Amino acid sequence: MLIVLLDADVIIDLHKFEVWEHIIKQNEILISSTILRREVYYYVDDFGFKHNIDLVKEAGRSFAEVSVKAEDLISFKQKFERFILEELDPGELESLKILDDREDCSFSTCDKAAIKVIALLGKREKGLSFEKLLKSSGISKNLEYKHTEHYFKKYLDEGSILRIQRFGLKEE
């Protein structure tokens, strides 16, 4: 069983693929407060119909809500150069801070900026592609490129290059 911190895009796509219930039974799921309360409302199916996602009532039962103190988030943001911060949304930023603080979880996202920051933080092995999350839970689906392990590794590599070249993180 994996302990997995999920980004909003992953939660939405798990619902769209109708595998949310399976994933939460197979893994210990963590969701940041910002994503839970401000970023996940609905998904649009292949026919263009909106379907509501109401996860707040499930918090504490089928997954854990995880929060970061405001002052800790402010301090975390100060580690990054402006061009990195401009690409991250608040939920990704909070999730990346959680990932940075914890050794026991992986972070699954399809957002290329967030994937780069996983590597920039030196947490490459803690990144988890959507495809790998599904496979580890015994699910195989036809996926868009953004869901694939290849896509994920591409942006991990870009983040690793930034780390090696010392771009993206401010000097301490």
N, C-alpha and C positions, 0 to 999 in steps of 0.2 A: 504494500500500500504506500503510495506516494503522498507526501504533504505538498500540496500545490496551491500557490497563490495565483489567482486568475485576474487577468486584465479584462476590461469591459468588452472588448472585441471578441475575446474567447468565450465569455459567458453568453453573449448574444448569438454567436455562431453555434455553440453547443445546443442552445434552444432551437435555433433554426434547423439543425440537423436532427433534432429530436433525440439527443443522447444525453441531455443534462442529468436526468434521473440515474442513468447508468454510471456516469462519471462520478456523481456524488456518492454513490454506493461503493465504488471501487477505490476511491481516494479520499484522503482527508483534505477538504477544500478550505482555503482561506480567501477572504475577499476584503479589500481595504474599505474603510468607511466611506471614503469619497466615491469610490466606484459603486458601492452598494446603494448609497443614498442620493447620488447626483448624476450617475452616468449610464445606468442600465434601466431602461423603461419598456422597450419593445424590440421586436425584430420584424422584418418584412419577409414573408415567404416568397417562393418562386413565382407565385401568381400575383404578387404585389399587395397582398393583404397584410395589415398590421396585426400583430399578436402581442398583447401586453405581457410584460415580465414583472412580476411583483415578488421580489426576493426578500424584502425586509421582514416579512412575517416568518420566513424560514431561518433567519439568522439565529445561531445558537442551537439549532436542531440539526439541519442537514449540512451546515457549514459554519465556520467561525468568522465573525466580523473582527477585523484587526485595525487598530487605530494608531496614529502617530501624534504626539503632542505637537502643537503649533510651533513652539520654540525649537523642537528637534527638527522639524521640517524646514524651518528657516535656516538653521545651521547647515543642514544637508544641502539645500539649494546653493549655499555660498561656496560649495566645493566645485561647482561647475562654471565653465565659461558661458557667456550669454547665448552663443549659437546653439548650445546643447539645450539649455532651458527653454528656448523658444520653440523647440520641437516636441516637448513633453507636455501632456495635459496633466491637470492636478491629480487625477487618479493614478496615472503612471508614476508620477513623482512620489506619491505616498507609497505605492507598492514597491518602488525601487528602494526607498528608505527602509521599508520592512525587510526586503531581501538583504539589504546591506547589514541590517542588525541581526538577522537570524542565520543560523547555520543549518537548520533542519528542513528548509523548504526550497522548492524550485519555483520559478516565476514563468508562467506561460502567457505569451503575448504574440500578436501578429504585427505590432507596430514597429517599424524599422528603427525609429529613434530609440525606443525603449530597449530593443534588442542590442543596439550598439552600446547603450549605457550599461547593460549587464556586463559586457566584456570590458568596458572602460573602468568599471569598478573592480575588475579582477575576479568576477563571479561567473565566468564562462560556463563552468560545469553546472551552475545552478539555473541556467536557462533551459526552457522546455518548449519545443515547438508544438503547435496544435496537432500536427501529424503524430508526433511521438507520444503526446498525451493520449490520443485516441488508441494508438497501437498498444501502449502499456495497459490499457483498460480492455483490450481484446476487441477493439472496433476497427474496421477498415471501411473507408469511404472514398469516393472520388472527391478530390479536394482542389480548391483553387490554389494557385501558386503561393499566395500569401500564407497558406496553412502548412506548406511543406517543410520538411527538414532542410532541404537545399536552400530555400529562401532564408530560413532561420540562421543557418551556418554562414551564409553570405554576409548578413549584417553583423553577426558575431565577429567575423573576420575583420569587417570594417572597423568595428569598435576596438578590436585588438590592435589594429594598426594605429588608431588614434592614441591608444594607451602607450604603445611603444614610442610613438613620435611626441608624446607628452602634449597632445592637443585635447582640449575638452575639459580637463581638470585643472583647476588653479593650483599654482605652486603653494605648498604649505610651509 
